[in-house]
Amino acid sequence: MPQTGSIRLQSAFRSLAFRVIAFSTIWAILALVVITTVIAALYRQASERGFESLLSAHLFNLIGSVGVSPTGQLTGSPDLGDLRFSIPGSGWYYSVEPVSPGLKGEIRSTSMLEKVASPPLAQVPFNSAFQRSYQASGPQGQKLQVLESEFVLDPQNRAARFRVMGNRSELEAEISGFEGRLLGYLALFGAGMIAINAVAILFGLRPLGRVRAALAQVREGTARRLDGSFPTEIEPLANETNALIENNRRIVERSRTQVGNLAHSLKTPLAVLLNEGRAMGDSRGRMIVDQASAMQHQVEHYLQRARVAAQRDSVVFRTPVKPVLERLVRVMAKVNPDKVITLSARDEPMIFAGEREDLEEIAGNLLENAMKWSRKSVAISASLIESAGTAAHRFQMSIEDDGPGIPEAQTREALQRGKRLDETKPGSGLGLAIVADLVKEYDGVLRLEQSPLGGLRANVQLKCAE
């Protein structure tokens, strides 16, 4: 399973759509993270500046509301215009405390039930405007922001310490709430943007899928060229591919013509040699017949290989398997009426990715070999090869007999050209070798093994056309 996952991951990384979508998604996420961070930082700065400005306004309002009586008593009823200064434990407090000798009394907001400690001047000194700002803990455990100033109240230079305290926990909660809402909105926007971007990329790459499908049709033999309208960027590629397909088709046709011409030109001289050798009748005549027959088989073999190689890399032909096997079985049954031939082939669509003549050559040679060596019966079967629950891309053809079979140690020797394991049987020793060469040309697999019937079973696996 880990190896399968690794293969799928490698395949995904090779996908152009995956790479473009992944790059754009990573870029969108990074951009949204940066935007969220910047907006949150700007909002925090603005909120803190507004909070400090509010405390400063309350401080000046408090200073303007307090005075000194002739007896040195702090007087005044500050009204800062904020109800939170009247709610006990709200975190919004103010206090006025005497600093100079001769000044008495203390003024607090009704919300301030306990005194809030202030740090020493050495730790937090006043600035040039005779103000200092610091954080402190409130009576209810709130985090307070304190703005403090000392101000002279009368001509006798008697001064008092004015403090305005704001609930910083409310500010932090407001900022956190804004950041959470911002993150949610931007995440929703980012997900929509990534989805739209992925759809746009996949839609933009759809013409490449059409090109791939058209090429598959050409390769399967259901089309001769790339048909359809393509975008401006892809149309030159389609035109060049069509030109290449047409050029390959001309090369194949020219090769077929030359192969036919060569076969025709050699056919008559070889026939003459065979006739002359048979007419001579002596040992020299038999030698001429044997050599001419070998030449004829070699010419047919290599011409056939040239034809298969010429068409294999161009257009893939389509040949239904079952009709070919049924026709071969009918022919062999008439030629060998004393033997029983059974065919087992499902009705599933088995289409050989090659020419009918090549399939007939493979199946015919194997069937002829089985008929020659069998005692009473020969069995043929064909079926698709299932692969992990998906549609098969290969089919298997098995031909077996009840004859003596071939020892496992001699199966490779039986596939050698011209090699005959039993000289008492008629034949040239080329049948299995021709089959092996044809199967190899089609990137197939040929295996010889022991049959349950007692004789030889030849298993051939070949590619299917979709």
Helices and strands as residue ranges (DSSP letters): H 2-14, H 16-64, E 67-68, E 74-75, G 83-86, E 93-98, E 107-108, E 131-137, E 143-152, E 159-167, H 168-204, H 206-220, H 235-280, H 283-312, E 319-320, H 321-335, E 340-345, E 351-352, H 356-373, E 377-384, E 394-401, G 408-410, H 411-414, H 431-441, E 445-450, E 456-463
